[in-house]
Amino acid sequence: MFPANQTKSLNLALLIPAFLLLATAAAEARGQRSSSMRDQVRAIQRAELNRILLMAVPAKADTEANRVAVAKQIREDFKDLQGLNNKMMAEAWAHEILDYAFVAGMVSHIRVKAVRLKSNLSLPNSIAAEKTALDPNVSNASEFRAALLLLDRTIMSFVNNPVFKEPKGIEINQATKARQDLESVIDLTADLKKLASSLAKTSKSK
C-alpha cells in the first residue's frame, strides 16, 4: 500500500489534525485536562473540526455528501469507542458480581465502532502482526476482569497513538501500530463476548 522507502509524511498527515482534537477530547473524559483547556478545545472544534475532518476522509468517499457523512461517522466512532469502554470498565468494577450480559452488550457495541473505524480510516495494512488473543481458560470474574483490562489497554494504546497527535511528519510504524491496535480491539471484543456468554451460563447454573 505504501512504498518501502516512505517512512514519513504519509497521506495520514491529513487526518492527524482532526484526531489531535479527538485525542484531546479523550483526555478530557479521563479528567486529564483543565477547564480552560476544555473551553479552548471546544472553540477550536466549533471553528475548524468539520473542515479538518473533510480532509481526513479517505478518497473512496467520492462525493462531498459522502465525505461529510464519513467524517461525521469517524468523529462519533472515535469518541464512542472510548466512552463505551469507560462505561463498561466502570460498571465491571462497581459490583462484586459481574453482569456478563451487560458486558457482552458493551463489547458488541465497541466492536461495531472499531470495525467501522478500520473501514473509514486510511491506516496502512499491518504485515505479519501478532494476533492478540485471550486465554480460552478464563473461568471466573477475576480472570475475566483481567481480560477486560487487556481490552482497555489496547483501546487506549490506539487512541493515544502519536499518529493522532503529531501535526507534522509521522513514521509508518506508528500508523501501522494504530491499525494493529484497532484489529486487536476487534479480535478481543469478539473473544470477550463469547467468554461473557459462557460465564453467564455457568454463573446461572450454580
C-alpha positions in Angstrom: 0.0 0.0 0.0 2.9 2.3 0.8 6.4 2.4 -0.9 9.1 0.8 1.2 11.1 4.0 1.5 8.2 6.1 2.7 8.6 6.4 6.4 7.3 9.9 7.0 4.7 12.3 5.7 2.0 9.7 4.9 -1.3 10.5 3.4 -2.4 10.2 7.1 -1.0 13.7 7.6 -4.4 15.0 6.5 -6.2 13.1 9.2 -3.8 13.9 12.1 -5.2 17.4 13.0 -8.7 16.0 13.3 -7.6 13.4 15.7 -5.5 15.8 17.7 -8.8 17.3 18.7 -10.4 13.9 19.3 -7.5 12.6 21.3 -7.7 15.7 23.4 -11.4 15.0 24.0 -10.4 11.5 25.2 -8.1 13.0 27.7 -10.9 15.3 28.9 -13.1 12.3 29.5 -10.5 11.0 31.9 -10.1 14.2 33.8 -6.6 15.0 32.4 -7.3 18.5 31.1 -8.1 21.7 32.9 -11.4 23.5 32.5 -9.7 26.2 30.4 -8.2 23.7 28.1 -11.6 22.1 27.5 -13.1 25.5 26.6 -10.2 26.1 24.2 -10.7 22.8 22.5 -14.4 23.3 22.1 -13.8 26.7 20.5 -11.3 25.1 18.0 -13.7 22.3 17.3 -16.6 24.6 16.6 -14.5 26.7 14.1 -12.4 24.0 12.4 -13.4 20.4 13.1 -15.8 19.9 10.3 -13.4 21.3 7.7 -10.5 19.3 9.0 -12.5 16.1 9.1 -13.5 16.6 5.5 -9.8 16.4 4.6 -9.3 13.3 6.7 -11.9 11.2 4.9 -10.4 8.6 2.6 -10.7 9.2 -1.2 -13.2 6.4 -1.5 -15.8 8.8 -0.2 -16.0 10.3 -3.7 -18.8 12.9 -3.3 -19.0 15.8 -0.9 -22.1 14.4 0.7 -20.3 11.1 1.3 -17.3 12.9 2.7 -19.4 14.8 5.2 -21.2 11.6 6.3 -18.0 9.6 6.7 -16.3 12.5 8.5 -19.1 12.7 11.0 -19.0 8.9 11.5 -15.3 8.9 12.2 -15.7 11.6 14.8 -18.6 9.8 16.5 -17.0 6.4 16.5 -13.6 7.6 17.8 -15.4 9.3 20.7 -17.9 6.5 21.3 -15.1 3.9 21.3 -13.7 5.5 24.4 -17.0 6.4 26.0 -18.4 2.9 25.8 -15.1 1.4 27.1 -15.0 3.8 30.1 -18.7 3.0 30.9 -18.1 -0.8 30.7 -14.9 -0.7 32.8 -16.5 1.4 35.5 -19.5 -0.9 35.7 -17.3 -4.0 35.7 -15.6 -2.8 38.9 -18.6 -1.2 40.5 -20.0 -4.5 41.8 -18.5 -7.7 43.1 -20.8 -9.8 40.9 -20.2 -9.2 37.2 -23.1 -8.5 34.9 -21.9 -10.6 32.0 -24.9 -9.8 29.8 -24.2 -6.1 30.2 -20.5 -6.6 29.3 -21.4 -8.8 26.3 -23.6 -6.0 25.0 -21.0 -3.3 25.6 -18.2 -5.2 23.8 -20.5 -5.8 20.9 -21.1 -2.0 20.6 -17.3 -1.4 20.9 -16.6 -3.9 18.2 -19.0 -2.1 15.8 -17.2 1.2 16.4 -13.8 -0.4 15.9 -14.8 -2.2 12.7 -16.2 0.9 11.2 -13.1 3.0 12.2 -10.9 0.4 10.5 -13.0 0.7 7.3 -13.1 4.5 7.3 -9.5 5.4 8.4 -6.6 5.4 5.9 -4.3 3.3 8.1 -1.6 1.1 6.5 -2.1 -2.6 6.5 -0.4 -4.4 9.3 2.0 -7.1 8.0 2.6 -10.3 9.9 1.1 -8.7 13.0 0.9 -11.0 16.1 -2.8 -11.7 16.9 -3.9 -10.5 20.4 -5.7 -13.4 21.9 -7.3 -14.1 25.3 -6.7 -17.1 27.4 -9.6 -19.5 26.5 -9.5 -20.9 30.0 -10.9 -17.8 31.7 -13.2 -19.3 34.3 -14.1 -16.7 36.9 -14.8 -13.0 37.4 -11.3 -12.1 38.4 -9.8 -13.6 35.3 -12.5 -12.0 33.1 -11.7 -8.6 34.6 -8.1 -9.1 33.7 -9.2 -9.8 30.1 -11.2 -6.6 30.2 -8.1 -4.7 31.3 -6.2 -6.0 28.2 -9.0 -4.6 26.0 -8.9 -1.3 27.9 -5.1 -1.0 27.4 -5.4 -1.8 23.7 -8.1 0.8 23.2 -6.1 3.4 25.0 -3.0 2.5 23.0 -5.0 3.1 19.8 -6.5 6.5 20.8 -3.2 7.7 22.3 -1.1 6.7 19.3 1.3 9.6 18.3 -0.1 9.3 14.7 -3.2 11.0 16.0 -1.3 13.7 17.9 1.7 14.9 15.9 0.8 17.7 13.5 3.8 17.0 11.2 5.8 14.1 9.9 5.0 10.7 11.2 6.6 7.3 11.0 4.9 4.4 9.2 5.4 2.1 12.2 3.2 4.4 14.3 0.4 4.3 11.8 0.8 0.5 11.5 0.7 0.2 15.2 -2.6 2.1 15.3 -4.1 -0.3 12.8 -2.8 -3.3 14.8 -4.4 -2.0 17.9 -7.7 -1.5 16.1 -7.6 -5.0 14.8 -6.7 -6.3 18.3 -9.8 -4.5 19.7 -11.9 -6.2 17.0 -10.5 -9.6 17.9 -10.6 -9.1 21.7 -14.2 -7.9 21.7 -15.3 -11.0 19.7 -13.5 -13.3 22.2 -14.8 -11.4 25.2 -18.4 -11.7 24.0 -18.0 -15.4 23.7 -16.5 -15.7 27.2 -19.1 -13.5 28.7 -21.9 -15.6 27.3 -20.2 -18.8 28.6 -19.6 -17.4 32.1 -23.1 -16.1 32.3 -24.5 -19.6 31.7 -22.0 -21.0 34.2 -22.9 -18.5 36.9 -26.7 -19.2 36.5 -26.2 -22.9 36.9 -24.5 -22.5 40.3 
